[in-house]
Amino acid sequence: MISMKDIDAIAEDLMVEHDAKSLFVPLHDRLKTFDEAYAVKDAFVAKQLKKYRTEVCGYKIGLTALKLQEIMKIEEPTEGEVLATRVKHSPFTVRLSDYGRLGIESEICVVLGEDLRSGCSRSNVAESLSAIHASYELIDDRAADYTAMNAISLIADNSWNAAVVLGEAGGHSLDLSDRKGILTRNGKSIGEGSTSDAIGHTLDMVVWLADHLGKRGKHLKAGQLIMTGSLIPPIFPTSAATYVFNVEGLAPVELCVE
């Protein structure tokens, strides 16, 4: 069993590595279980909250595609926390130099209008929503070697969440069962996807998150946002460009990379 001292030491190492934008170092030699990984993640996020004088305003759900779960050797998605200071609004501009390696994931973000706890159903989630957004999750994988990665390392590093960019809020009753999205770069399509490509319904991901948090003595709260997983494989920009993600029935979200 890992000690609290070791948990804090790994979390502090992550803080230093992020500040230095250094190459990602897998943690499977230091962490053996998912519980240990989430304990480090909690300590890492706590240090970030203190440093940036902010609070958790929601969650991201990662590894929602079966192929990614197979690569990362896990049988369920992962959970990360979103810091309030990292929520941005479209159009938004980022600089490549601010990241170890910037990744862009095109997602649907839902916002809760009421609390949700373990044991909720898809219909409970649908009834609880106050808004839906086309969005980007910005990740910083710090040039990780994916052939040497596993889910334990990803979880401990808060699933690489670096920011969220939201398009204008849409109606909370939008059907998300087969919602298509198109990503363009400088006006040219570079990717398409659908909510139907994920494992189960988009709102089932929120049900999973509520159950996952319940096992950890937490619950989803009104006002929190949830990034439900990428519709399109992540891209890693290497030069300046403007990206627009369009989802049927929602306002587009725009990101300018410098």
Secondary structure as GFF3:
##gff-version 3
##sequence-region A 1 258
A	DSSP	alpha_helix	4	20	.	.	.	ID=ss1
A	DSSP	alpha_helix	34	52	.	.	.	ID=ss2
A	DSSP	beta_strand	56	62	.	.	.	ID=ss3
A	DSSP	alpha_helix	66	72	.	.	.	ID=ss4
A	DSSP	beta_strand	78	83	.	.	.	ID=ss5
A	DSSP	three_ten_helix	84	86	.	.	.	ID=ss6
A	DSSP	beta_strand	87	89	.	.	.	ID=ss7
A	DSSP	beta_strand	92	94	.	.	.	ID=ss8
A	DSSP	three_ten_helix	96	98	.	.	.	ID=ss9
A	DSSP	beta_strand	102	112	.	.	.	ID=ss10
A	DSSP	alpha_helix	122	128	.	.	.	ID=ss11
A	DSSP	beta_strand	129	140	.	.	.	ID=ss12
A	DSSP	three_ten_helix	146	148	.	.	.	ID=ss13
A	DSSP	alpha_helix	151	156	.	.	.	ID=ss14
A	DSSP	three_ten_helix	158	160	.	.	.	ID=ss15
A	DSSP	beta_strand	161	166	.	.	.	ID=ss16
A	DSSP	beta_strand	180	185	.	.	.	ID=ss17
A	DSSP	beta_strand	188	194	.	.	.	ID=ss18
A	DSSP	three_ten_helix	195	197	.	.	.	ID=ss19
A	DSSP	alpha_helix	202	215	.	.	.	ID=ss20
A	DSSP	beta_strand	225	235	.	.	.	ID=ss21
A	DSSP	beta_strand	241	247	.	.	.	ID=ss22
A	DSSP	beta_strand	253	257	.	.	.	ID=ss23
###
